[in-house]
Structure formats: structure tokens, C-alpha cells
């Protein structure tokens, strides 16, 4: 029978024959190192999407609201982070962060909407 060693710390692995790490801490540390670069990027994007969603939700409590673009910008909204663009048959384009969205009315005004799925 061969002796297995933990790929994270090098200690001897005791237990089942298919066990790969000596402890949960080593397993977590190993996987965190493996996923670090992609995880940081994804975490940053998800944080921006979450913030945008929260801002839209806070300003659109009635389901449909007209708002000045600067009000969203002042709240920290980042127009580069959305989850979907929907173009309807009439040519209207809506930008969504999950089910919360907006349509550009003119230079400074937006129509906030909420999708009902």
C-alpha cells in the first residue's frame, strides 16, 4: 500500500484510500490558490452587478419610475455592468441587471422598469 501525501502541505494522509488532502483547511487553501485569479475578477464583477441591482431596486420601488441619470450616477451606479440587453419589436432597447432595468429616454432621463417573469 502506497503512502499518500497532501498536495498542499506534504503531510501524510490518513483515512480513506481516495482521500486527496490531509484536512479541510488544506483542501480549501489548495482550491483557493487554484481559483484565485478568476475568482478575483468574478468577485469584482459580481460586486458591481449587486451594487447596480441594489441601486435600481431602491429607486424603482413602484415597478416603473422616471429618474434623472445623474441621480443613479451619484448613488454609484456603473452603466458598464448589466446582465442583459433586450430590444423589442418597436426598436426600444432596455438594459437589465437581472429583473431590474432601464430604458434611456433622452440625454438625462431614464425609465426604470422591473421585468415580471
N, C-alpha and C positions, 0 to 999 in steps of 0.2 A: 504494500500500500504506500503510495507516494504522499509526502507531506506537502500540504498547500500553504502558500504564504500570501498574506494580504497585499494586494497591489498598491495600497495607499501607504501603509506603514511598515510592511515587511514582516510583521509578526506572524507566528504560526496560527493557522486557522483550525479551531477546534469545533467539532459538530458534524453536521450533515456533509456527505461527500460532494454535494453540489453547491455548497456554500462558497461564495467568492470573496467575502470580506470578513474581517475578524469582529467587527461591530457595526452598528447602525451609524455611528459617528464617522467611521472610515468610509462607509458606503456613501454617505451624504457628502463628505469632503471630496471624494473622488468624482462623483457625479457633478458637483458644483464646479469643479475645475474644468471638467469636460465641456460644460454648457455655458461657461462664463461669458464669452464674447457675444454669442447670440442672445443669451438671456438678458444682458445689459441693454442691448438695443431694443429687444421686445418689451422689456420693462419700461423703458423711456417712452416708447410709442404708446403702450397701454396706459401709462400715466397721463399722457397728453389727451388721449381719447376719453379717458374717465373724467378729466377736468372739463373738456369741452361738453361732454354729456351733462355733467352737473350744472354747468352754466346755462345750457339750453333749457334744462328741466326747471331751473329756478326762475327763469324769465318767461317760461311758457306754461304756466300752471292751468290755463284755460283750454289748451289744445290748439289754439290759433291766436297769434298775437303779432302785431306790427311793432317793430322796435328799431331804434337807430343803431347803425353798425358800430358806432363809437362806444355805445353802452356795453356791447359784448367785448370789444377790444379792451376797454377799461377793466372789465371783470377778469381779463386774462385769456379770453378765447383765442385759439390759434386756428385760423381758417385753412391751414395746410393739412390739418388732421381730421379726416372724415372717414366713414366706413363705406359709403355708397353714394353714387350719383344716379338719380332717376330722371329720365327725360320722358315726358308724357307726349301723347299724340299731337297736342296743340303746340309743342315746342318748349313748354315750360320745363325748366330744369330745377330740381330740388337736390340739395346736398344734405346727407343724413349722417348722424352719429348714432348708430343703432336705430331706434324708432323716432328719435328727436331730430328734426331737420329744419332747414330754412330755404327760402327762395329769395333771390336778390330782386328787389323791386325797382330800385334806381340806385344812384351813387351812394346814398347814405342810409337807405331804409331796407329792412328785411322783413319777410313774413315768416314767423316761426310757426311750425306745424308739428303735429305728432301723428305718426302712422298708426292706424288701427288694424292690426292683423288678426 
